[in-house]
């Protein structure tokens, strides 16, 4: 597909820390990230420079201020969010949290669903036991995970820019985005 126009709200499935590097390489974008990332050594500083907006996921009251910050995001840059709210093993798309889709109608010109899928370096599918080589889930430590993946020779990531969606009601946008990403 085609990369989104600047100012799009990009929504993607989330498998690994690699997702962020891939999307940041291809798009002029910031990210919605969990608040803990801001305090991580080195990564927190890089995230702030990239233009991350940090949200306290455990606090329901954090959504309204986040929507305000999303609406103030620069019109020349896209904003990426992972509506699953966490990473998964890549074998399915977890349910989407819908609250942050509310910023779409007021601030973003379009919602751009993006599908990420990982394969072995030789191009073949990851076997179920190999998904954890790429997937960064639970309490995985970042550096050991990155080093182990590098030692295995890395992976190939397929990225599809799905058809963009015009602003609509948040639950409709979440459902349509989930459907497009899951179908891929």
C-alpha positions in Angstrom: 0.0 0.0 0.0 0.9 3.6 0.3 2.5 5.3 3.3 0.1 7.7 5.0 -0.1 11.4 4.4 1.5 13.5 7.1 -0.8 14.1 9.9 -2.5 10.6 9.9 -3.3 8.6 13.0 -1.5 5.3 12.3 -2.7 2.2 14.1 -0.8 -1.0 14.0 -0.7 -4.5 15.6 2.1 -4.8 18.0 4.5 -7.7 18.1 7.9 -6.4 19.2 10.1 -3.5 20.0 11.2 -3.8 16.4 7.8 -2.5 15.3 8.8 0.9 16.6 12.1 1.0 14.8 10.5 -0.1 11.5 7.7 2.5 11.6 10.1 5.3 12.8 12.4 4.4 9.8 9.6 4.7 7.3 7.4 7.5 8.7 7.9 11.0 10.1 6.0 10.1 13.2 5.7 10.1 17.0 4.3 7.3 19.1 1.8 6.8 21.9 3.8 4.9 24.6 3.2 3.6 28.0 4.4 6.1 30.7 7.1 3.7 32.0 9.1 4.1 28.8 9.8 7.8 29.7 11.9 6.6 32.6 13.9 3.9 30.8 17.7 4.6 30.5 18.6 5.8 27.0 15.3 4.6 25.5 13.3 7.2 27.4 15.5 10.0 26.1 15.3 8.7 22.5 11.5 8.3 22.8 11.1 12.0 23.9 13.2 13.1 21.0 11.1 11.0 18.6 8.0 12.9 19.9 6.4 10.2 22.0 3.3 11.0 24.0 3.3 9.0 27.2 0.1 7.6 28.8 -0.5 6.0 32.2 -2.4 3.0 31.0 -3.6 1.9 34.4 -5.4 5.2 35.1 -8.8 5.6 33.4 -8.5 9.4 33.9 -5.4 9.5 31.8 -7.4 9.2 28.5 -8.8 12.7 28.5 -5.5 14.5 28.9 -3.9 12.2 26.3 -6.6 13.0 23.8 -5.8 16.7 24.3 -2.1 16.0 23.7 -2.9 13.9 20.6 -5.1 16.8 19.2 -2.1 19.1 19.6 0.2 16.8 17.7 1.9 18.6 14.8 -0.1 18.5 11.5 3.0 17.6 9.5 3.7 14.5 11.5 1.8 11.3 11.9 1.2 9.7 15.3 1.4 5.9 15.7 -0.5 4.0 18.3 -0.7 0.3 19.1 -4.4 -0.1 20.2 -3.8 -3.6 21.5 -2.2 -1.8 24.4 0.5 -4.5 24.6 2.6 -6.7 22.3 1.5 -10.2 21.4 3.2 -13.2 19.7 2.1 -12.3 16.2 -0.2 -15.3 15.8 -3.3 -13.1 16.1 -4.4 -9.5 16.7 -5.4 -8.9 20.3 -8.6 -6.8 20.9 -8.2 -3.1 20.3 -8.8 -0.5 23.1 -11.0 2.1 21.5 -10.6 5.2 23.7 -7.7 6.9 21.8 -9.5 6.6 18.5 -11.6 9.5 19.7 -8.9 11.9 18.6 -9.3 10.9 14.9 -12.3 13.1 14.0 -11.0 16.2 15.7 -7.3 16.2 14.7 -6.3 13.6 12.2 -7.2 13.7 8.5 -7.3 9.9 8.3 -6.7 6.7 10.2 -4.1 4.5 8.6 -4.2 0.9 9.6 -0.8 -0.9 9.3 -0.2 -4.6 9.5 3.2 -6.0 10.7 4.1 -9.6 10.2 7.4 -11.3 10.9 9.1 -14.2 9.0 12.4 -16.1 9.3 15.4 -14.6 7.6 15.1 -17.1 4.8 11.6 -15.9 4.1 9.7 -18.9 5.5 7.1 -18.6 8.2 8.0 -18.6 11.8 7.0 -21.8 13.5 5.0 -21.4 16.7 8.1 -22.0 18.9 10.1 -19.4 16.9 7.6 -16.5 17.3 9.1 -15.8 20.7 12.4 -15.1 19.0 10.8 -12.0 17.5 7.9 -11.2 19.8 8.7 -9.1 22.8 6.1 -9.9 25.4 5.5 -10.1 29.1 8.6 -9.3 31.2 11.2 -9.9 28.5 14.2 -7.7 29.0 15.0 -5.6 26.0 18.8 -6.0 25.6 18.9 -9.8 26.1 16.0 -10.1 23.6 17.7 -7.9 21.0 21.0 -9.7 21.4 19.4 -13.2 21.1 17.5 -12.1 17.9 20.7 -10.7 16.4 22.5 -13.9 17.2 19.8 -15.8 15.3 20.4 -13.6 12.3 17.4 -11.3 12.7 14.1 -11.6 10.9 12.1 -10.2 8.0 9.2 -7.9 8.6 6.4 -7.5 6.1 4.6 -4.2 6.5 1.3 -3.4 4.7 -0.2 0.0 4.6 -3.9 -0.9 4.5 -6.5 1.4 2.9 -6.9 4.6 5.0 -10.1 5.2 6.8 -11.9 8.6 7.1 -12.6 9.9 10.6 -15.7 8.2 12.1 -16.9 7.2 15.6 -14.1 5.7 17.7 -15.6 2.3 18.1 -16.3 2.0 14.3 -12.7 3.1 13.5 -11.3 0.5 16.0 -13.5 -2.2 14.6 -12.6 -1.4 11.0 -8.9 -1.2 11.7 -8.9 -4.4 13.7 -10.8 -6.2 10.9 -8.3 -5.0 8.2 -5.2 -5.9 10.2 -6.6 -9.2 11.3 -7.6 -10.2 7.8 -4.0 -9.7 6.6 
